[in-house]
């Protein structure tokens, strides 16, 4: 049954390829294996890598998410069928990487992304960031413009924790500051909240990008659901306005939710990346 499932997933992805890419399709079925990058004085990073052509694709998961989610898996199938390289990984303290999640912050996760770009991949990459991964993707593009071929944000959560905290009533903020942590409400785990320390929130302020122009000049695609109750779609509009690139498209899905994991959502993500790969390879 597992084999059958893979086959149908591959057929599904094959059907999404542009005609040019269908001709290049190679039907290799085996999954990538998990590898570990050992870094001096930093937690081991777990990643899966598919070798292939440039530009490669790197997937950046959301907050408390892992590299084995539906979007990350579907993208691997897609890149495999396209013959392009693909890397997905778990942030420090998340998934199969070393460490406790509570000990890390936006800065640490940004450092993880830069490590991936500097040490684990070759040449410019299309960064695909989901939710908080969309914020990190922008931070990475600012720090490594030469390594960034294009950006694809899905439910991009730029500045999200900071904006959400600042919009709380003054009283609530005071209470949280006194307690030293915030039980950030979520529908995505058993408890119904994530515990964020004040230190985490203060550190996140150093990485806010929506207050001024964002000097990113590569192609940018931002996909967002109008029914996203976690991160409002107008965040993607703000990113589009602030980014200096002239090649920016925002795609809003009327019934899209935050997770964007429905078959049609994944289809849209794949189409968008397929189109960018076409554009970048035809140009280059």
Helices and strands as residue ranges (DSSP letters): H 2-16, H 19-23, E 34-39, E 42-50, E 53-60, H 70-82, E 84-89, G 101-103, H 106-115, I 116-120, E 125-130, H 132-143, G 145-147, E 148-154, H 160-166, H 170-179, E 181-185, E 193-197, H 198-205, E 219-225, H 234-242, E 248-253, H 263-283
